[in-house]
Amino acid sequence: MIDWLNEAVSIYGIVTTPLEILGFITGAICVYLNTRQNVLGWFFGIVNAVLYAAVFWQVNLYADMGLQGYYFFTSMYGWWMWKFGGKSHDGISVSNTPKQLYFVFSLIFIAATLSWGFLLGRYTDASLSYADSALTVASLIAQWMMARKYIENWIIWIVADACYVGMYFFKDLHLTAILYFVFLVLAVIGYLQWKRDLPTGLNAQKAV
């Protein structure tokens, strides 16, 4: 079974594996359902995290591999928050990110990127250690924001996905690069769709 998942196949000239194909499919379904605020998206997120942890391990993108573990647990957290979160325990609504969190996120991004990039570059054979770390930390923040239904998560995903497209093409993960281009398009759609559900006035700034 493992050998089959890693067997090289060609799709319209793109060399890939069944493992990466399954990751492509579950990832696309996950993000699409998230744009629709469908809680089932988190289930596909869990499956996708397991599949892509294996994909990234094989190409020495260790920061991205570690990110999948975070996705696994935040997908469970997101499912719970969307289903049972909020004061009435019947789910949460779209809102703006509380302003005080921007400073916290900035500190986390800078400190974690520099430290993680240094450790990967010094002690492992990681590829693109600082770029991979920066995108990983941005994704960590965006994923948590999505679980809380903060609309600005989509803005972070738009920037990160655009950068991921270039990095994965560079690493010859062509199908994954195409997937992240799909993620980029879906992130734009997600932002526009969530914006329609964003309360106006003071309620838009209210943390859930």
C-alpha positions, 0 to 999 in steps of 0.5 A: 500500500505504501509503495503504491502511494509513492509510485510515480505517475504522470498526469498531463506531463506533471509527475506526481504520486497517488499520495500527493493526488489524495492530498490535492483532492482532500485539500481542495474539498477542505478549503472549499467547504471552509469558504462555505462555512461548512463544518465538514471542511474540518474533517477533510482538513484532518485527513489532508494533514495526515497525507501532506505530512508524509508528502513534505517529509519526503522532500525535506520540508520539515517546517511544512511537515510539522505544520500538518500536525498543527493543522490536525489539532486545529482542525479538531478545534475548528470543528468544535468552535464552529459547531459548539463555540460561542456563548450559546454553544451553537457555533460562532459567527464571522467577525473581525480580528480583535485589534490587540491581537495584531501586535501579538501576531506580529511578535509571534511571526518575527520571533518564530520565523527567525528562531525556527529558520535558524534551527532548521538551517543549522541542525537539519538538511531542510530546504529553504529554511527561512522562507519555509519557516515564514510561510509556516508561521503565517499559516499557523496564525491564519489557521487559528484565525479561521478556527475563530472565524476571524475574516482576516484569516483569508488575507493572510492565506492569500499572501501565503498561498501565492508564495507557496505556489512559487516554493512548491514549483521550485521543489518540483511538487507541481501538483501541490503548487497547482493545489495552492493556486486553487487555494489562492483562488478559494481564499479570495472567494472565501474572503468575499463570501465571509464578508457578506456575513460580517456584522456591521457597526460595533458588532463587527469588532466583537470577539467571539 
